[in-house]
Amino acid sequence: MQINVDATGWVKTRGQMWRCALGRGGVRTDKVEGDGATPAGIWQLGRVFYRPDRLKAPETKLTVVPLEPNWGWCDDPDHDDYNQLIVLPHPGRHEKLWRDDGLYDVVVEVHYNTDPIEPGRGSAIFMHVAKPHYNATEGCIALKLDDLLDLLRICNKDTALNITD
């Protein structure tokens, strides 16, 4: 199955549409670390992480993993763990996955820059929960929590995002 994401801020599949927020740097084919852009292209979905203290496991055919408070994601292109799940504390630059603001209550790994990982090409591209007014992200795709949960119900290991500029 393919999920289409367009630069105007819509996620579409199987006749359904959901509003989304995209990166503050727009949608780009030449994404680099720190540009705030959402990467254009076709990307497989990976693991679905969720906050077990806030909600039950999302219904999906993707691999579902409860988040741990000491998990993060390395966004330091000079570190060997770049663009990978890490355990905190960690010496490289990173972001925490266990957040107070609810944006990562459900976070879906997007397999951008993963095989192989190229330092500086961009990291930590996820689908996650949107801010209330769909404010721009740092490069991720963000949907309202209920919409993200609806979308995940129809996803499986063959689901890919087609992000177009």
LOFILUM-310926 format. One record per residue: x, y, z of N, C-alpha, C in turn; residue number from 0; residue in one letter. Coordinates in pm, whole numbers, plus 50000, padded with zeros to 5 digits. Atoms other than C-alpha are relative to their C-alpha. Example, Ala and Ser with C-alpha at 12.3 -4.5 7.8 and 13.67 -1.06 7.14 Angstrom:
+--------+---------+-------+---------+----------+-------+--------+---------+-------+------+------+
| n_east | n_north |  n_up | ca_east | ca_north | ca_up | c_east | c_north |  c_up | resi | resn |
+--------+---------+-------+---------+----------+-------+--------+---------+-------+------+------+
|  50089 |   49881 | 50000 |   51230 |    49550 | 50780 |  50090 |   50120 | 50000 |    0 |    A |
|  49918 |   49881 | 49994 |   51367 |    49894 | 50714 |  49923 |   50109 | 50073 |    1 |    S |
+--------+---------+-------+---------+----------+-------+--------+---------+-------+------+------+
END
This chain:
+--------+---------+-------+---------+----------+-------+--------+---------+-------+------+------+
| n_east | n_north |  n_up | ca_east | ca_north | ca_up | c_east | c_north |  c_up | resi | resn |
+--------+---------+-------+---------+----------+-------+--------+---------+-------+------+------+
|  50084 |   49882 | 50000 |   50000 |    50000 | 50000 |  50088 |   50124 | 50000 |    0 |    M |
|  49926 |   49874 | 50004 |   50116 |    50352 | 49928 |  49915 |   50110 | 50061 |    1 |    Q |
|  50063 |   49883 | 49940 |   50031 |    50661 | 50132 |  50062 |   50121 | 49932 |    2 |    I |
|  49950 |   49881 | 50068 |   50061 |    50985 | 49936 |  49997 |   50119 | 50094 |    3 |    N |
|  49987 |   49879 | 49919 |   50184 |    51295 | 50116 |  50041 |   50111 | 49904 |    4 |    V |
|  49964 |   49893 | 50093 |   50177 |    51619 | 49918 |  50043 |   50125 | 50075 |    5 |    D |
|  49940 |   49882 | 49940 |   50352 |    51948 | 49983 |  49898 |   50102 | 50051 |    6 |    A |
|  50103 |   49908 | 49950 |   50020 |    52124 | 50048 |  49949 |   49959 | 50139 |    7 |    T |
|  50036 |   50040 | 49865 |   49983 |    51930 | 50375 |  49885 |   49903 | 50010 |    8 |    G |
|  50104 |   50104 | 49995 |   49759 |    51634 | 50297 |  50061 |   49862 | 49985 |    9 |    W |
|  49968 |   50142 | 50008 |   49799 |    51261 | 50351 |  49879 |   49933 | 49939 |   10 |    V |
|  50112 |   50062 | 50072 |   49588 |    51052 | 50113 |  50030 |   49853 | 49971 |   11 |    K |
|  49992 |   50141 | 50038 |   49526 |    50681 | 50069 |  49862 |   49939 | 50005 |   12 |    T |
|  50126 |   50076 | 50001 |   49237 |    50450 | 49984 |  49876 |   50088 | 50009 |   13 |    R |
|  50115 |   49911 | 50000 |   49000 |    50741 | 49926 |  49982 |   50084 | 50125 |   14 |    G |
|  50007 |   49921 | 49878 |   49070 |    50897 | 50265 |  50106 |   50110 | 49996 |   15 |    Q |
|  49906 |   49888 | 49992 |   49243 |    51229 | 50340 |  50009 |   50049 | 50144 |   16 |    M |
|  49976 |   49942 | 49869 |   49400 |    51369 | 50656 |  50093 |   50119 | 49985 |   17 |    W |
|  49911 |   49885 | 50000 |   49554 |    51709 | 50715 |  50128 |   49963 | 50073 |   18 |    R |
|  49874 |   50024 | 49930 |   49921 |    51709 | 50815 |  50087 |   50125 | 49998 |   19 |    C |
|  49896 |   49897 | 50000 |   50209 |    51937 | 50900 |  50126 |   49938 | 49942 |   20 |    A |
|  49874 |   50045 | 50060 |   50538 |    51911 | 50712 |  50113 |   50089 | 50049 |   21 |    L |
|  49883 |   49927 | 49956 |   50887 |    52047 | 50758 |  49998 |   50149 | 49968 |   22 |    G |
|  49992 |   49855 | 50018 |   50950 |    52421 | 50797 |  50080 |   50037 | 49876 |   23 |    R |
|  49918 |   49977 | 50119 |   51198 |    52389 | 50507 |  49934 |   49951 | 49871 |   24 |    G |
|  50071 |   50051 | 50117 |   50933 |    52252 | 50268 |  50031 |   49854 | 49973 |   25 |    G |
|  49972 |   50138 | 50043 |   50959 |    51924 | 50079 |  50112 |   50009 | 49898 |   26 |    V |
|  49880 |   49989 | 50084 |   51298 |    51868 | 49915 |  50056 |   49863 | 49962 |   27 |    R |
|  49931 |   50122 | 50043 |   51476 |    51602 | 49714 |  50146 |   50000 | 50044 |   28 |    T |
|  49859 |   49988 | 49961 |   51816 |    51732 | 49831 |  50014 |   50029 | 50149 |   29 |    D |
|  50001 |   49978 | 49855 |   51756 |    51713 | 50207 |  50139 |   49982 | 50061 |   30 |    K |
|  49878 |   50012 | 49920 |   52048 |    51771 | 50445 |  49964 |   50024 | 50147 |   31 |    V |
|  50022 |   49985 | 49856 |   52075 |    51763 | 50824 |  49982 |   50147 | 50036 |   32 |    E |
|  50022 |   49866 | 49948 |   51929 |    52072 | 50989 |  49923 |   50094 | 49910 |   33 |    G |
|  50070 |   49909 | 50091 |   51746 |    52215 | 50685 |  49850 |   50012 | 50028 |   34 |    D |
|  50141 |   49995 | 49966 |   51402 |    52147 | 50836 |  49908 |   49950 | 49891 |   35 |    G |
|  50081 |   50045 | 50113 |   51284 |    51988 | 50512 |  49951 |   49856 | 50020 |   36 |    A |
|  50053 |   50136 | 50009 |   51066 |    51682 | 50465 |  50055 |   49940 | 49872 |   37 |    T |
|  49937 |   50057 | 50120 |   51243 |    51445 | 50224 |  49900 |   49946 | 49898 |   38 |    P |
|  50083 |   50052 | 50109 |   51068 |    51389 | 49889 |  50051 |   49861 | 49963 |   39 |    A |
|  49963 |   50134 | 50041 |   51065 |    51028 | 49772 |  49903 |   49898 | 50054 |   40 |    G |
|  50083 |   50111 | 49951 |   50917 |    50689 | 49852 |  50078 |   49930 | 50110 |   41 |    I |
|  49932 |   50053 | 49881 |   51003 |    50563 | 50200 |  49912 |   49899 | 50072 |   42 |    W |
|  50070 |   50102 | 49922 |   50901 |    50246 | 50384 |  49980 |   50048 | 50143 |   43 |    Q |
|  50023 |   49973 | 49859 |   50756 |    50268 | 50733 |  50067 |   49892 | 50084 |   44 |    L |
|  49935 |   50094 | 49909 |   50936 |    50104 | 51025 |  49917 |   49979 | 50125 |   45 |    G |
|  50065 |   50025 | 49871 |   50857 |    50061 | 51391 |  49908 |   50115 | 50041 |   46 |    R |
|  50092 |   49903 | 49940 |   50572 |    50236 | 51570 |  50030 |   50000 | 50150 |   47 |    V |
|  49974 |   49984 | 49857 |   50675 |    50365 | 51913 |  49883 |   50076 | 50063 |   48 |    F |
|  50110 |   49930 | 49932 |   50417 |    50478 | 52168 |  50030 |   50012 | 50149 |   49 |    Y |
|  49985 |   49977 | 49856 |   50399 |    50613 | 52524 |  49902 |   49910 | 50074 |   50 |    R |
|  50092 |   50093 | 49933 |   50256 |    50321 | 52727 |  49935 |   50060 | 50125 |   51 |    P |
|  50062 |   49936 | 49884 |   50184 |    50553 | 53021 |  49887 |   50093 | 49959 |   52 |    D |
|  50103 |   49908 | 50046 |   49953 |    50764 | 52803 |  49893 |   49934 | 49913 |   53 |    R |
|  50099 |   50068 | 50084 |   49783 |    50524 | 52559 |  50034 |   49854 | 49981 |   54 |    L |
|  49978 |   50142 | 50029 |   49737 |    50164 | 52464 |  50073 |   49988 | 49867 |   55 |    K |
|  49926 |   50025 | 50123 |   49935 |    50008 | 52181 |  49911 |   50029 | 49878 |   56 |    A |
|  50078 |   49974 | 50121 |   49820 |    50139 | 51841 |  49968 |   49871 | 49924 |   57 |    P |
|  50039 |   50115 | 50083 |   49633 |    49893 | 51619 |  50063 |   50018 | 49862 |   58 |    E |
|  49932 |   49995 | 50129 |   49850 |    49823 | 51315 |  50068 |   49867 | 49975 |   59 |    T |
|  49924 |   50120 | 50034 |   50029 |    49544 | 51131 |  50150 |   50030 | 49996 |   60 |    K |
|  49859 |   49966 | 49986 |   50359 |    49733 | 51173 |  50048 |   49953 | 50138 |   61 |    L |
|  49945 |   50037 | 49869 |   50592 |    49640 | 51460 |  49977 |   50113 | 50098 |   62 |    T |
|  50033 |   49901 | 49898 |   50475 |    49821 | 51775 |  50090 |   49979 | 50121 |   63 |    V |
|  49903 |   50006 | 49890 |   50723 |    49904 | 52052 |  49966 |   50108 | 50103 |   64 |    V |
|  50021 |   49897 | 49898 |   50650 |    50076 | 52385 |  50130 |   50079 | 50023 |   65 |    P |
|  49882 |   49916 | 49975 |   50885 |    50371 | 52437 |  50050 |   49982 | 50142 |   66 |    L |
|  49937 |   49998 | 49869 |   51127 |    50374 | 52726 |  50043 |   50144 | 50029 |   67 |    E |
|  49965 |   49861 | 49967 |   51198 |    50701 | 52913 |  50143 |   50040 | 49963 |   68 |    P |
|  49860 |   49967 | 50028 |   51570 |    50678 | 52836 |  50039 |   49977 | 49853 |   69 |    N |
|  49970 |   50018 | 50142 |   51543 |    50638 | 52458 |  50008 |   50135 | 49930 |   70 |    W |
|  49985 |   49882 | 50082 |   51652 |    50895 | 52205 |  50032 |   49960 | 49857 |   71 |    G |
|  49964 |   50023 | 50140 |   51747 |    50932 | 51838 |  50119 |   50090 | 49969 |   72 |    W |
|  49878 |   49925 | 50026 |   52096 |    51038 | 51733 |  49988 |   50080 | 49870 |   73 |    C |
|  50002 |   49915 | 50120 |   52102 |    51336 | 51493 |  50135 |   50069 | 49979 |   74 |    D |
|  49864 |   49947 | 50009 |   52477 |    51395 | 51516 |  50074 |   49930 | 49886 |   75 |    D |
|  49936 |   50065 | 50115 |   52634 |    51330 | 51172 |  50144 |   49957 | 50024 |   76 |    P |
|  49862 |   50039 | 49968 |   52977 |    51298 | 51336 |  50008 |   49882 | 50095 |   77 |    D |
|  50000 |   50114 | 49908 |   52870 |    51009 | 51558 |  49962 |   49872 | 49925 |   78 |    H |
|  50027 |   50130 | 50063 |   52863 |    50639 | 51463 |  49853 |   49957 | 50012 |   79 |    D |
|  50140 |   50037 | 49980 |   52503 |    50613 | 51591 |  49904 |   50089 | 49922 |   80 |    D |
|  50083 |   49906 | 50076 |   52376 |    50879 | 51347 |  49878 |   49932 | 49940 |   81 |    Y |
|  50130 |   50043 | 50052 |   52009 |    50833 | 51252 |  49959 |   49862 | 50050 |   82 |    N |
|  50038 |   50127 | 49938 |   51955 |    50545 | 51493 |  49944 |   50023 | 50140 |   83 |    Q |
|  50051 |   50003 | 49863 |   51766 |    50468 | 51813 |  50117 |   49983 | 50095 |   84 |    L |
|  49891 |   50006 | 49901 |   51992 |    50522 | 52115 |  49943 |   49996 | 50140 |   85 |    I |
|  50035 |   49996 | 49858 |   51986 |    50487 | 52492 |  50072 |   50120 | 50060 |   86 |    V |
|  49945 |   49880 | 49936 |   52039 |    50804 | 52697 |  50048 |   49967 | 50141 |   87 |    L |
|  49928 |   49891 | 50065 |   52260 |    50947 | 52823 |  50085 |   49950 | 49882 |   88 |    P |
|  49924 |   50032 | 50120 |   52449 |    50956 | 52494 |  50092 |   50117 | 49969 |   89 |    H |
|  49906 |   49891 | 50024 |   52760 |    51153 | 52396 |  49974 |   50084 | 49875 |   90 |    P |
|  50027 |   49926 | 50123 |   52636 |    51255 | 52050 |  49875 |   50087 | 50013 |   91 |    G |
|  50120 |   49917 | 50003 |   52376 |    51521 | 51970 |  49880 |   49909 | 49969 |   92 |    R |
|  50115 |   50089 | 50013 |   52030 |    51367 | 51992 |  49873 |   50071 | 50041 |   93 |    H |
|  50127 |   49954 | 49945 |   51664 |    51419 | 52060 |  49941 |   49891 | 50087 |   94 |    E |
|  50066 |   50094 | 49911 |   51466 |    51258 | 52339 |  49869 |   49956 | 49936 |   95 |    K |
|  50126 |   50051 | 50053 |   51179 |    51034 | 52230 |  49887 |   50006 | 50104 |   96 |    L |
|  50098 |   49992 | 49891 |   51006 |    51050 | 52571 |  49979 |   50148 | 50029 |   97 |    W |
|  50021 |   49855 | 49994 |   50861 |    51401 | 52544 |  49880 |   50035 | 50087 |   98 |    R |
|  50110 |   49952 | 49916 |   50636 |    51602 | 52775 |  49886 |   50058 | 49918 |   99 |    D |
|  50100 |   49926 | 50078 |   50450 |    51780 | 52492 |  49901 |   49912 | 49923 |  100 |    D |
|  50095 |   50091 | 50066 |   50271 |    51470 | 52353 |  50027 |   49976 | 49852 |  101 |    G |
|  49976 |   50015 | 50144 |   50416 |    51502 | 52001 |  50050 |   49861 | 49963 |  102 |    L |
|  49950 |   50136 | 50026 |   50585 |    51163 | 52031 |  49923 |   49895 | 50081 |  103 |    Y |
|  50080 |   50104 | 49934 |   50304 |    50983 | 52213 |  49984 |   49881 | 49906 |  104 |    D |
|  49991 |   50102 | 50105 |   50292 |    50789 | 51884 |  50098 |   50055 | 49898 |  105 |    V |
|  49898 |   49956 | 50097 |   50595 |    50811 | 51657 |  50037 |   49881 | 49912 |  106 |    V |
|  49977 |   50106 | 50098 |   50646 |    50608 | 51340 |  50130 |   50029 | 49926 |  107 |    V |
|  49871 |   49990 | 50068 |   50992 |    50550 | 51199 |  49977 |   50002 | 49849 |  108 |    E |
|  50001 |   49995 | 50146 |   51026 |    50655 | 50834 |  50139 |   49961 | 49954 |  109 |    V |
|  49869 |   50050 | 50043 |   51305 |    50466 | 50661 |  50064 |   50091 | 49893 |  110 |    H |
|  49925 |   49905 | 50082 |   51471 |    50774 | 50515 |  50145 |   50000 | 50049 |  111 |    Y |
|  49857 |   50000 | 49969 |   51853 |    50768 | 50503 |  50037 |   49888 | 50098 |  112 |    N |
|  49974 |   50113 | 49911 |   51869 |    50423 | 50658 |  50082 |   49887 | 49937 |  113 |    T |
|  49934 |   50115 | 50062 |   52020 |    50184 | 50402 |  50066 |   50039 | 49868 |  114 |    D |
|  49917 |   49979 | 49881 |   52291 |    50294 | 50395 |  49972 |   50136 | 50063 |  115 |    P |
|  50008 |   49870 | 49933 |   52299 |    50577 | 50648 |  50116 |   50085 | 49949 |  116 |    I |
|  49898 |   49906 | 50048 |   52484 |    50874 | 50498 |  50004 |   50120 | 50092 |  117 |    E |
|  49990 |   49886 | 49908 |   52609 |    51127 | 50756 |  49970 |   50132 | 49929 |  118 |    P |
|  50033 |   49868 | 50053 |   52460 |    51471 | 50695 |  49881 |   50005 | 49905 |  119 |    G |
|  50114 |   50003 | 50094 |   52173 |    51356 | 50468 |  49865 |   50019 | 50067 |  120 |    R |
|  50125 |   49981 | 49926 |   51912 |    51400 | 50742 |  49970 |   49880 | 50088 |  121 |    G |
|  50027 |   50105 | 49902 |   51794 |    51203 | 51041 |  49868 |   50027 | 50072 |  122 |    S |
|  50119 |   49988 | 49914 |   51499 |    51141 | 51273 |  49877 |   50048 | 49922 |  123 |    A |
|  50121 |   49970 | 50076 |   51231 |    51157 | 51004 |  49892 |   49902 | 50045 |  124 |    I |
|  50108 |   50079 | 49942 |   50909 |    51035 | 51162 |  49864 |   50049 | 49952 |  125 |    F |
|  50138 |   49954 | 49995 |   50534 |    51046 | 51140 |  49968 |   50006 | 50149 |  126 |    M |
|  50030 |   49985 | 49858 |   50415 |    51179 | 51475 |  49879 |   50089 | 50018 |  127 |    H |
|  50118 |   49920 | 49966 |   50144 |    51378 | 51651 |  50028 |   50147 | 49969 |  128 |    V |
|  49987 |   49858 | 50037 |   50087 |    51733 | 51521 |  49972 |   50091 | 50118 |  129 |    A |
|  50036 |   49894 | 49906 |   50081 |    52050 | 51726 |  49857 |   50044 | 49967 |  130 |    K |
|  50141 |   49967 | 50021 |   49727 |    52194 | 51768 |  49969 |   50078 | 49871 |  131 |    P |
|  50027 |   49920 | 50121 |   49756 |    52438 | 51474 |  50081 |   49952 | 49880 |  132 |    H |
|  49922 |   50060 | 50108 |   49962 |    52206 | 51253 |  50124 |   50084 | 49967 |  133 |    Y |
|  49877 |   49925 | 50020 |   50275 |    52417 | 51303 |  50101 |   49911 | 49930 |  134 |    N |
|  49899 |   50075 | 50075 |   50566 |    52315 | 51081 |  50089 |   49917 | 50093 |  135 |    A |
|  49911 |   50090 | 49927 |   50794 |    52033 | 51193 |  50145 |   50029 | 49961 |  136 |    T |
|  49859 |   49991 | 50038 |   51171 |    51990 | 51169 |  50032 |   49912 | 49879 |  137 |    E |
|  49982 |   50086 | 50118 |   51117 |    51762 | 50868 |  49908 |   49879 | 50000 |  138 |    G |
|  50089 |   50115 | 49986 |   50864 |    51508 | 50991 |  49863 |   50029 | 49938 |  139 |    C |
|  50140 |   49991 | 50042 |   50504 |    51441 | 50887 |  49919 |   49986 | 50128 |  140 |    I |
|  50072 |   50002 | 49874 |   50266 |    51523 | 51173 |  49849 |   50008 | 49975 |  141 |    A |
|  50146 |   50006 | 50011 |   49896 |    51436 | 51202 |  49937 |   50010 | 50138 |  142 |    L |
|  50077 |   50004 | 49876 |   49630 |    51483 | 51468 |  50005 |   49855 | 50053 |  143 |    K |
|  49985 |   50133 | 49941 |   49657 |    51187 | 51711 |  49896 |   49902 | 49948 |  144 |    L |
|  50103 |   50093 | 50047 |   49322 |    51032 | 51612 |  50019 |   49964 | 49853 |  145 |    D |
|  49975 |   50027 | 50143 |   49409 |    51066 | 51242 |  50118 |   49906 | 49982 |  146 |    D |
|  49883 |   50087 | 50008 |   49749 |    50906 | 51293 |  49963 |   49857 | 50040 |  147 |    L |
|  50045 |   50133 | 49957 |   49588 |    50616 | 51480 |  49912 |   49934 | 49893 |  148 |    L |
|  50082 |   50054 | 50110 |   49329 |    50575 | 51199 |  50088 |   49952 | 49885 |  149 |    D |
|  49910 |   50036 | 50110 |   49605 |    50571 | 50937 |  50078 |   49873 | 50033 |  150 |    L |
|  49921 |   50117 | 49962 |   49810 |    50316 | 51130 |  49919 |   49870 | 49992 |  151 |    L |
|  50084 |   50121 | 50006 |   49515 |    50073 | 51135 |  50006 |   49932 | 49863 |  152 |    R |
|  49996 |   50059 | 50134 |   49554 |    50023 | 50759 |  50143 |   49978 | 49949 |  153 |    I |
|  49860 |   50017 | 50041 |   49936 |    50009 | 50752 |  50050 |   49859 | 50030 |  154 |    C |
|  49933 |   50129 | 49978 |   50147 |    49694 | 50719 |  50145 |   50014 | 49957 |  155 |    N |
|  49856 |   49996 | 50029 |   50510 |    49603 | 50651 |  50032 |   50044 | 49858 |  156 |    K |
|  49978 |   49958 | 50140 |   50467 |    49684 | 50280 |  49956 |   50145 | 49974 |  157 |    D |
|  50047 |   49863 | 50018 |   50327 |    50034 | 50338 |  50118 |   50094 | 49980 |  158 |    T |
|  49896 |   49899 | 50028 |   50533 |    50318 | 50194 |  49935 |   50137 | 49990 |  159 |    A |
|  50041 |   49861 | 50019 |   50504 |    50696 | 50205 |  50056 |   50048 | 49868 |  160 |    L |
|  49955 |   49934 | 50124 |   50521 |    50874 | 49869 |  49986 |   50149 | 50025 |  161 |    N |
|  49999 |   49857 | 49966 |   50619 |    51230 | 49962 |  50041 |   50077 | 49876 |  162 |    I |
|  49974 |   49927 | 50125 |   50596 |    51469 | 49666 |  50009 |   50150 | 50027 |  163 |    T |
|  49984 |   49855 | 49983 |   50708 |    51830 | 49631 |  49913 |   50077 | 49900 |  164 |    D |
+--------+---------+-------+---------+----------+-------+--------+---------+-------+------+------+
END
